[in-house]
Amino acid sequence: MKKALLIALISSLVAAPSYGFGLNDLKDNLDRSHKCKSGDQSCKNREKLKAAARVAAVSIAVKLIADMVIDYRSKKVADEEQVATEYRTKNKTLQPDPVAERYDTETLPGKIIEPGNQVTVKSDIVVVPGSLRQEALIEERITIFDNEDHTKPLRNLTKAVNGDSRRGGHYQNEFAFTPPEGLPQGVYPVKTELILNGVIADTSDNDIQLVLHVDHLGAMQLLALAD
């Protein structure tokens, strides 16, 4: 019965869009029965049951995050002439090509989040135009990773910060999303990348910890499966 459950759960995951997951990933990262001593069938059965639970959790996370809406918006705070003047004050001359002078991020309302509450990742971006090249396509990418395997991306979105202008300046950008009810708790790495003219100029880690309840003092109350 346990084996049948594991096969059914794996089959349901494979039938869905892959989002970077495959059978080899599941075998290597979720089913740990190969670590049991030879002949210890009880241990192997326990590990296969745990693997089935992990597969179910991954499947739920993939589906819920894939369906989750990520909103975004950008606004210009200062034009390229102003940031160029400020840059010259500190550095005398401009670089030949545009440079990312600032990339600061902030996660609101904080790192610890309950399902159903909105998360906003705000970015403060300054791109200085170059002396030889003024065109600056500024983009930002957000990637949300799996809460167990922090190398597995579950969702990403890339959006232009400066629209069609392709000019430097001071911009504020934000991504907003609401972790849905039913999403497994844990730490979900959230990475943002500043992309300038198609090249990653800077990165920032904005991990969130999803918990079932946060009391009025901000303390976490966790319900966890035993390993």
SULQUIVEN-V577529 format. One record per residue. OMEGA is omega in degrees with one decimal (* if undefined). D_CENTER is the distance of its C-alpha to the mean C-alpha in Angstrom with 2 decimals. Layout:
omega:OMEGA d_center:D_CENTER
omega:OMEGA d_center:D_CENTER
//
This chain:
omega:179.4 d_center:35.83
omega:179.5 d_center:32.84
omega:179.2 d_center:32.69
omega:178.7 d_center:32.97
omega:179.7 d_center:30.11
omega:179.9 d_center:27.83
omega:-179.9 d_center:28.94
omega:-179.4 d_center:28.46
omega:177.1 d_center:24.87
omega:-179.8 d_center:24.06
omega:-179.9 d_center:25.94
omega:179.1 d_center:24.04
omega:-179.4 d_center:20.70
omega:-179.5 d_center:22.24
omega:179.5 d_center:23.77
omega:174.9 d_center:20.49
omega:-167.7 d_center:18.24
omega:-177.4 d_center:16.98
omega:176.0 d_center:13.27
omega:-179.1 d_center:13.97
omega:177.1 d_center:15.99
omega:-177.9 d_center:19.74
omega:179.2 d_center:22.82
omega:177.1 d_center:22.79
omega:-177.6 d_center:19.34
omega:-179.5 d_center:20.73
omega:-174.5 d_center:23.98
omega:-170.5 d_center:22.72
omega:-173.8 d_center:19.93
omega:-179.0 d_center:21.14
omega:-176.4 d_center:24.93
omega:-177.5 d_center:26.41
omega:179.8 d_center:30.00
omega:179.2 d_center:31.04
omega:179.4 d_center:30.89
omega:177.4 d_center:33.72
omega:179.3 d_center:37.28
omega:178.9 d_center:39.39
omega:179.7 d_center:41.18
omega:-176.2 d_center:39.13
omega:178.7 d_center:38.43
omega:177.8 d_center:37.50
omega:-179.6 d_center:34.63
omega:178.9 d_center:33.49
omega:178.3 d_center:33.67
omega:-178.4 d_center:31.58
omega:178.2 d_center:28.85
omega:177.3 d_center:28.89
omega:176.2 d_center:28.60
omega:179.1 d_center:25.61
omega:178.5 d_center:24.07
omega:178.7 d_center:24.79
omega:179.7 d_center:22.98
omega:178.0 d_center:19.89
omega:179.1 d_center:20.04
omega:180.0 d_center:20.43
omega:178.6 d_center:17.41
omega:-179.3 d_center:15.21
omega:178.9 d_center:16.99
omega:-178.2 d_center:16.47
omega:-179.4 d_center:12.70
omega:-176.9 d_center:12.53
omega:-176.4 d_center:15.03
omega:-179.2 d_center:13.86
omega:177.7 d_center:10.28
omega:-179.6 d_center:11.99
omega:-175.9 d_center:14.47
omega:178.9 d_center:12.44
omega:173.6 d_center:13.33
omega:177.0 d_center:11.19
omega:179.7 d_center:13.90
omega:173.8 d_center:14.30
omega:-179.5 d_center:17.31
omega:172.5 d_center:18.84
omega:178.7 d_center:22.15
omega:-180.0 d_center:24.41
omega:-179.8 d_center:25.86
omega:-178.1 d_center:28.24
omega:-173.9 d_center:29.52
omega:178.8 d_center:29.72
omega:-179.3 d_center:33.31
omega:-178.5 d_center:32.47
omega:177.2 d_center:29.66
omega:178.0 d_center:31.93
omega:179.5 d_center:34.77
omega:179.2 d_center:32.76
omega:179.2 d_center:31.61
omega:179.2 d_center:35.25
omega:-177.8 d_center:36.39
omega:-171.1 d_center:34.36
omega:177.4 d_center:34.51
omega:-177.5 d_center:37.74
omega:176.9 d_center:36.56
omega:171.1 d_center:33.56
omega:179.3 d_center:31.85
omega:-179.1 d_center:32.84
omega:177.6 d_center:29.37
omega:179.5 d_center:26.76
omega:174.7 d_center:24.71
omega:-175.8 d_center:21.58
omega:-178.2 d_center:23.36
omega:172.6 d_center:20.68
omega:179.5 d_center:16.91
omega:179.5 d_center:16.19
omega:-179.6 d_center:13.28
omega:177.9 d_center:13.60
omega:-179.6 d_center:11.85
omega:6.3 d_center:14.44
omega:-179.8 d_center:16.27
omega:-175.9 d_center:14.93
omega:-177.7 d_center:12.79
omega:-171.2 d_center:14.65
omega:170.9 d_center:14.23
omega:175.3 d_center:16.45
omega:-179.9 d_center:15.76
omega:178.4 d_center:17.14
omega:-176.0 d_center:16.37
omega:173.5 d_center:14.48
omega:177.6 d_center:11.59
omega:175.5 d_center:11.98
omega:-177.8 d_center:10.28
omega:-180.0 d_center:13.44
omega:174.6 d_center:14.32
omega:-169.1 d_center:17.88
omega:173.2 d_center:18.82
omega:176.2 d_center:22.26
omega:-177.9 d_center:23.37
omega:178.7 d_center:27.02
omega:178.1 d_center:29.03
omega:178.8 d_center:30.94
omega:179.6 d_center:34.71
omega:-179.4 d_center:35.01
omega:-179.6 d_center:31.96
omega:-177.0 d_center:30.81
omega:-178.0 d_center:28.48
omega:174.5 d_center:24.85
omega:-177.8 d_center:22.20
omega:176.9 d_center:19.20
omega:174.4 d_center:15.81
omega:179.5 d_center:12.27
omega:173.0 d_center:9.18
omega:178.0 d_center:5.67
omega:178.0 d_center:3.32
omega:-175.8 d_center:2.08
omega:179.7 d_center:4.91
omega:-177.3 d_center:8.38
omega:177.2 d_center:10.05
omega:177.0 d_center:13.02
omega:-172.8 d_center:12.25
omega:175.0 d_center:9.51
omega:-175.7 d_center:10.36
omega:177.4 d_center:9.76
omega:176.9 d_center:7.10
omega:-176.1 d_center:7.63
omega:171.7 d_center:6.86
omega:-179.0 d_center:6.86
omega:177.6 d_center:9.31
omega:-178.9 d_center:11.65
omega:176.8 d_center:14.34
omega:179.6 d_center:17.47
omega:-176.0 d_center:18.05
omega:172.9 d_center:21.81
omega:-177.6 d_center:22.69
omega:-175.1 d_center:25.83
omega:-178.5 d_center:27.35
omega:178.1 d_center:25.72
omega:177.4 d_center:27.04
omega:-179.3 d_center:25.84
omega:177.3 d_center:25.82
omega:-176.7 d_center:24.01
omega:171.1 d_center:21.17
omega:-176.8 d_center:18.90
omega:175.3 d_center:15.78
omega:169.4 d_center:13.46
omega:179.7 d_center:10.79
omega:177.9 d_center:11.71
omega:-178.8 d_center:10.92
omega:176.6 d_center:12.79
omega:-173.2 d_center:11.77
omega:172.5 d_center:14.87
omega:-179.7 d_center:17.79
omega:178.5 d_center:18.00
omega:-177.9 d_center:14.43
omega:-179.6 d_center:15.11
omega:-179.7 d_center:14.83
omega:178.6 d_center:13.25
omega:177.5 d_center:10.60
omega:176.2 d_center:6.97
omega:176.6 d_center:5.28
omega:-177.4 d_center:2.86
omega:173.4 d_center:4.63
omega:-178.8 d_center:7.09
omega:173.3 d_center:10.19
omega:-176.7 d_center:13.65
omega:-177.8 d_center:15.71
omega:-177.7 d_center:19.46
omega:175.2 d_center:21.87
omega:-178.3 d_center:19.61
omega:178.4 d_center:18.89
omega:-177.3 d_center:15.88
omega:-178.5 d_center:17.53
omega:178.6 d_center:15.14
omega:177.8 d_center:11.67
omega:176.9 d_center:10.27
omega:-176.6 d_center:8.35
omega:-174.2 d_center:7.66
omega:173.8 d_center:7.41
omega:175.6 d_center:8.94
omega:-179.1 d_center:11.81
omega:-178.8 d_center:12.92
omega:-177.5 d_center:16.72
omega:-178.7 d_center:19.59
omega:172.7 d_center:21.56
omega:-176.1 d_center:21.76
omega:-173.4 d_center:25.41
omega:177.9 d_center:27.07
omega:179.5 d_center:26.88
omega:-179.7 d_center:23.11
omega:-179.1 d_center:23.62
omega:170.8 d_center:21.53
omega:-172.5 d_center:23.40
omega:169.0 d_center:21.79
omega:-172.9 d_center:23.07
omega:172.2 d_center:22.15
omega:176.7 d_center:23.49
omega:178.1 d_center:25.64
omega:* d_center:24.75
//
